[in-house]
Amino acid sequence: MADLRVVGHSHPRVDGLDKVTGTARFSPDIKLPRMIVGKILRSPHPHAKVFHVDTSRAARLPGVKAIVTAADTPDGNRRSSTYQFDDQGERAASSTPMVMDQTVFCEGVARFVGDEVAAVAAIDEETALEALSLIKVDYDLLPPVFNPLKAMEPGAPLLHDVERNIAYKFVIRRGDVEEGFAQAHVIHEEIYTTQLQHQAYLGPTACVADVDGAGRISLWTELQSPFRARRLLSDMLGLPASKVRIFQTHVGGGFGGKHFKRVQPICALLALKARRPVRLCLTREEEFIASPPRHATHIRLKMGASRDGALVAKETYIVLNSGAYGEVGPIILDTMTKRVDSLYRFANIKTDSFLVYTNTVPGGAFRGFGNPPMDFALESHMDTLAEKLAMDPVELRLKNARRVGEVSAHGWEVKSCALTECIEKAAEASRWKEKRARAKSSRSKPRGIGIGCMIHVSGCRYYPGFYGSNAVVTIGDNGQVYLLSGESELGQGCKTVMAQIVAEELGIRVADIVVPDLDTDFSPHSLGAYADRTTHIGGNATRLAAIDAKQQLFEFAAEMLEADPGDLVAQDGRIFPKGSPQRAVTFLEVARRSWFRAGGKEIVGRGSWDPPSVPPDPESQYGNVSSAYTFGAQVAEVEVDPKTGKVTILNFTAAHDVGKAINPMAVEGQLEGALVQGAGYGLMEDMVGVDGRTYNPNFLNYRLPTMLDIAPMKIMMVESNDPVGPYGAKGVAEPALVATAPALANAVYHAIGVRITSLPVTPQKILAALRAKEAKRRSE
Amino acid sequence: MKKTIHVTLNGRPTNLEVPAHRLLLDLLRDEIGLTGTKEGCGTGDCGACTVLLDGKPVNSCLIFSGELDGADIVTIEGLKIGPELHPVQKAFIQDGGAQCGYCTPGMLMMAKSLLDENPDPSDEEIRFALSGNLCRCTGYAKIVQAVQDAAAELRAKRAG
């Protein structure tokens, strides 16, 4: 793209000054006059009938202003609702419907340790906590089930009214798997398991709710999709949408974990009952035990390859531990079931996958959305196949890599793809060949190098209705430009990217643009931050809004210049006829004229963009789910201490097809952040559950990577210039994490010759595998 | 039981009447209204609530107000040097050291304390000094870079 002046250049965050001075307000920072404090009472049991909740003693405690239970919810504890539309805004016939089984409070049965039973609002935290201790709940214990494989067996305790606890399933058949395996030169089968990983955003989820005299409720909170939340709240509270207003505060990180939570409806109910502003803030422990982490999974994978390395058959059996509820689980299962099939040129596919209820914390969205566990299995498998074929793992991947112009077995139309380039660049920059060939035996701490590849989406459509984004650009009396977007700033930097797009189109500086915080009363409707849709989809809407504003601005400029509006150019804060920069008027002069001249009109540019993607057919599951697919390759080099099992990361090399980097520094930040989060997933992080209880619900025992765990990261942005994305851009935030864990596991294998098939790859697992290997060698 | 304490808060002498068991973090946020200091865990594991107490970094979620009589406290709101941003604040903006920004105030206070003691730290020294401050967004690389750039600016200022 020729001559971009702002887009494609690194720009500091537009909200940076706010963030470094402590003035940025996050949801726990909001304080209103007369505000009181909310606290939630949670089930201590993994599975129990809640047959009586006695709040009378708590209600008599001085300072208690409201107590709510399921009995206080309108229309008997309403269920959460989807945000999957048909053209009328009704719940759509989606190819992958969400399971709407969450209510404001648990419905007569507590299904996990942490399930919400009641809530209190009181004048201070101490009083609220004391009130919780005075609520008497009579539980009737029910037999629990924690292991999803056990939960599927006949006779297992049932959590919901579904057979074998199966909340959702897929049966996918493409080509002929039997025929494929018959042609295979090598076949490998393995079981992989992955753990619960928590989003562990540093900013806990809080909500402040306030009700005005007309019964209209306002909420200050942190959400990835405020418009979905508005609909959800209006559904769950039995209020019309016009009575619900959501102010997005600064968001202390999301990573998928700030979608639906019970915090918001419970806080709203407390405020409605107390008729006072209420703040409800989750503690770190509550975040761990009752916010939806990345699901634990069980994957059995069998693949075959021909002598030349072509992948000829893939057979997969997946069990996704849904925890106590379903919610977004089916879509995560969908991702696990289908996504990696488009990474390589698979034709023969057989997959059976199940979302299974257990009495554990319900899982939810987390960066990568089902893709990281499956990519770990696939990419570990690729290495084993390469070894069996006596091929270099890089060669095997290049042999099968997806290419531009192809349509995958599931109907995905790949319009831009630099996978091959990413693999080659990552291999070259990491000195792959040299390090692969290196003799390792001489070192006391062997070193290894491993690769992982990935595919992801830029938005993912499962239903026929609106999946797009709206944006509004207005121009004020002093030439200041306001950008209203319905997309959510979580810290990823979308406000800055959107402002760059507006600056590019209007020929002004980013500093001239104001990007207000999202307010559902004023911001235009968009779907929000998930599925890597924000830059790709929201960026297109923003660009169209800026172009619309520019055209209106040119009408006024044309009067001043006595020129044809179609001939004008906006550049460096000036507007002039093409080829005649000396005849310019300034942006400010034109803005003032639009605002002040008799008969003038405020410039309001509108942009709306709904991606040209196709929801899969509900039966065949065939369809082009995204308007752009992203690809990447990551190489990790590690050192393993065989005495302790400790893995030290020596460096990462990541080459990602980002389409176009609108803000290279921000893209780099996404990749670096994801590599470290991915290293946490690969090596360290694990929410340990014992009998349904989380044993490490704090940062002391749930270890996040710290500054001491990081290694040099070489980031390479490969620009494939997507034909649909704004300036060619595709999503980057989620893809960046997907291939990290398998790259690490493959590097560990290369270093010490043991394959760890269960995440995280801990020292304990490595030592056990080394001991087993040694025992086997001795017995032979 | 309330206790009267005299402290210097961000350079200003201040008398405060506080319940002795009130945590410094809550004192700052709820009673004084300085919400720039963040609570990330409440158990001293994440560093988001770092402030300087008598020039040393502490987790304000672990300090009782009753112990503070005579203390000198500096929070993120007091990091600016007059009207100017502290070099470490500038560098965090320029280098992309903040994403969501929730860990940023604590990270900045820890970085300031490091640079006060060690004007020319190695990357290793920065990583060691800031290892008690968790960040989930950035992957830390740009934070290390920002601290290096701030150190260079501070050294240039001192030299100049």
HADDOCK unambig.tbl for C-alpha pairs under 7 A between the chains (distance, minus, plus):
assign (segid A and resid 12 and name CA) (segid B and resid 93 and name CA) 5.97 0.50 0.50
assign (segid A and resid 12 and name CA) (segid B and resid 94 and name CA) 5.57 0.50 0.50
assign (segid A and resid 12 and name CA) (segid B and resid 96 and name CA) 6.40 0.50 0.50
assign (segid A and resid 13 and name CA) (segid B and resid 93 and name CA) 6.83 0.50 0.50
assign (segid A and resid 16 and name CA) (segid B and resid 93 and name CA) 5.39 0.50 0.50
assign (segid A and resid 17 and name CA) (segid B and resid 93 and name CA) 6.90 0.50 0.50
assign (segid A and resid 19 and name CA) (segid B and resid 101 and name CA) 5.32 0.50 0.50
assign (segid A and resid 20 and name CA) (segid B and resid 89 and name CA) 5.62 0.50 0.50
assign (segid A and resid 20 and name CA) (segid B and resid 104 and name CA) 6.40 0.50 0.50
assign (segid A and resid 20 and name CA) (segid B and resid 105 and name CA) 6.41 0.50 0.50
assign (segid A and resid 21 and name CA) (segid B and resid 76 and name CA) 6.27 0.50 0.50
assign (segid A and resid 21 and name CA) (segid B and resid 77 and name CA) 6.25 0.50 0.50
assign (segid A and resid 22 and name CA) (segid B and resid 36 and name CA) 3.86 0.50 0.50
assign (segid A and resid 22 and name CA) (segid B and resid 37 and name CA) 6.99 0.50 0.50
assign (segid A and resid 22 and name CA) (segid B and resid 76 and name CA) 5.86 0.50 0.50
assign (segid A and resid 22 and name CA) (segid B and resid 77 and name CA) 6.14 0.50 0.50
assign (segid A and resid 22 and name CA) (segid B and resid 105 and name CA) 6.12 0.50 0.50
assign (segid A and resid 23 and name CA) (segid B and resid 36 and name CA) 5.97 0.50 0.50
assign (segid A and resid 29 and name CA) (segid B and resid 35 and name CA) 5.84 0.50 0.50
assign (segid A and resid 201 and name CA) (segid B and resid 136 and name CA) 5.89 0.50 0.50
assign (segid A and resid 202 and name CA) (segid B and resid 40 and name CA) 5.43 0.50 0.50
assign (segid A and resid 202 and name CA) (segid B and resid 102 and name CA) 6.23 0.50 0.50
assign (segid A and resid 202 and name CA) (segid B and resid 103 and name CA) 6.52 0.50 0.50
assign (segid A and resid 202 and name CA) (segid B and resid 135 and name CA) 6.87 0.50 0.50
assign (segid A and resid 202 and name CA) (segid B and resid 136 and name CA) 6.51 0.50 0.50
assign (segid A and resid 203 and name CA) (segid B and resid 40 and name CA) 5.88 0.50 0.50
assign (segid A and resid 203 and name CA) (segid B and resid 102 and name CA) 5.79 0.50 0.50
assign (segid A and resid 204 and name CA) (segid B and resid 40 and name CA) 6.59 0.50 0.50
assign (segid A and resid 251 and name CA) (segid B and resid 100 and name CA) 6.37 0.50 0.50
assign (segid A and resid 252 and name CA) (segid B and resid 100 and name CA) 5.23 0.50 0.50
assign (segid A and resid 252 and name CA) (segid B and resid 101 and name CA) 6.72 0.50 0.50
assign (segid A and resid 252 and name CA) (segid B and resid 102 and name CA) 5.20 0.50 0.50
assign (segid A and resid 253 and name CA) (segid B and resid 100 and name CA) 5.38 0.50 0.50
assign (segid A and resid 284 and name CA) (segid B and resid 41 and name CA) 5.15 0.50 0.50
assign (segid A and resid 490 and name CA) (segid B and resid 100 and name CA) 6.14 0.50 0.50
assign (segid A and resid 491 and name CA) (segid B and resid 99 and name CA) 4.62 0.50 0.50
assign (segid A and resid 491 and name CA) (segid B and resid 100 and name CA) 3.54 0.50 0.50
assign (segid A and resid 492 and name CA) (segid B and resid 99 and name CA) 6.05 0.50 0.50
assign (segid A and resid 492 and name CA) (segid B and resid 100 and name CA) 6.86 0.50 0.50
assign (segid A and resid 493 and name CA) (segid B and resid 99 and name CA) 6.96 0.50 0.50
assign (segid A and resid 665 and name CA) (segid B and resid 96 and name CA) 6.90 0.50 0.50
assign (segid A and resid 669 and name CA) (segid B and resid 138 and name CA) 5.69 0.50 0.50
assign (segid A and resid 670 and name CA) (segid B and resid 138 and name CA) 6.94 0.50 0.50
assign (segid A and resid 672 and name CA) (segid B and resid 138 and name CA) 6.25 0.50 0.50
assign (segid A and resid 672 and name CA) (segid B and resid 139 and name CA) 4.98 0.50 0.50
assign (segid A and resid 673 and name CA) (segid B and resid 137 and name CA) 5.07 0.50 0.50
assign (segid A and resid 673 and name CA) (segid B and resid 138 and name CA) 4.22 0.50 0.50
assign (segid A and resid 673 and name CA) (segid B and resid 139 and name CA) 3.76 0.50 0.50
assign (segid A and resid 674 and name CA) (segid B and resid 139 and name CA) 6.95 0.50 0.50
assign (segid A and resid 676 and name CA) (segid B and resid 139 and name CA) 5.15 0.50 0.50
assign (segid A and resid 699 and name CA) (segid B and resid 45 and name CA) 5.70 0.50 0.50
assign (segid A and resid 699 and name CA) (segid B and resid 46 and name CA) 6.85 0.50 0.50
assign (segid A and resid 700 and name CA) (segid B and resid 45 and name CA) 5.83 0.50 0.50
assign (segid A and resid 706 and name CA) (segid B and resid 131 and name CA) 5.58 0.50 0.50
assign (segid A and resid 706 and name CA) (segid B and resid 134 and name CA) 6.00 0.50 0.50
assign (segid A and resid 707 and name CA) (segid B and resid 127 and name CA) 5.24 0.50 0.50
assign (segid A and resid 707 and name CA) (segid B and resid 130 and name CA) 6.76 0.50 0.50
assign (segid A and resid 707 and name CA) (segid B and resid 131 and name CA) 4.91 0.50 0.50
assign (segid A and resid 707 and name CA) (segid B and resid 140 and name CA) 6.10 0.50 0.50
assign (segid A and resid 708 and name CA) (segid B and resid 127 and name CA) 5.77 0.50 0.50
assign (segid A and resid 708 and name CA) (segid B and resid 128 and name CA) 6.44 0.50 0.50
assign (segid A and resid 708 and name CA) (segid B and resid 131 and name CA) 5.98 0.50 0.50
